[in-house]
Amino acid sequence: MDRPLRVAEIDHVVIRCRDQTRALDFYTRVLGLGEERRLEAIGLIQLRAGAGMIDLVPADPPPSHQGRNVDHVCLGVEAPDMAALIRYLRAEGVEVLGDPAERYGARGMGLSVYVLDPDGNIIELKQRPAA
C-alpha cells in the first residue's frame, strides 16, 4: 500500500515548564525567538522558531527528571562563531553540556552544542551547514 503522507518538517514542540516566565525569558531574550500568540485560558505561549513553533505550557504537576518523554530538541541556528555563541550563553547563565561537535541533522552535518533550558530540557543548538 502506498504511504498517504510525507513528513515535511517538524511543526512544533511542546515544552512543559515549571516556571513559564523564566522559560519565556530564555527562549525569547537569550535565544531570540519571537512570541507569536498566547491562549491564556490554557496557559499556552507559542514562540516562532523559523518555520516551526515551540509551545510553552505550565507543568501540572511539575515534570520530574526521572519521567522525561523527550530526549532533546534541536534548533538550527545561524551562529558562524561557535566559541562566541558559547561565551554568550555562559554569560547568560546557560549551562553548556560538553564541547561542540559535528553532528548530523535534518540539513546534514553541522557543528552543534547542547545546553539546558531553565527547566532542565536539553536543547541542541546546531549550525546550519555551509551552502
Number of C-alpha atoms within 10 A of each C-alpha: 3 4 5 5 6 6 6 6 9 10 11 15 14 15 18 19 22 18 15 20 12 13 20 22 14 18 20 14 12 15 15 13 19 16 17 13 12 14 10 8 6 9 12 17 19 21 22 18 22 12 9 14 19 21 21 23 20 18 15 9 8 12 16 10 10 6 7 10 8 11 8 14 16 15 18 19 16 12 15 13 9 17 12 11 14 18 13 13 16 13 10 12 12 17 17 19 13 9 10 17 13 13 13 13 16 11 12 11 16 19 17 24 21 20 21 15 17 21 18 14 18 19 18 19 23 26 23 20 16 9 3
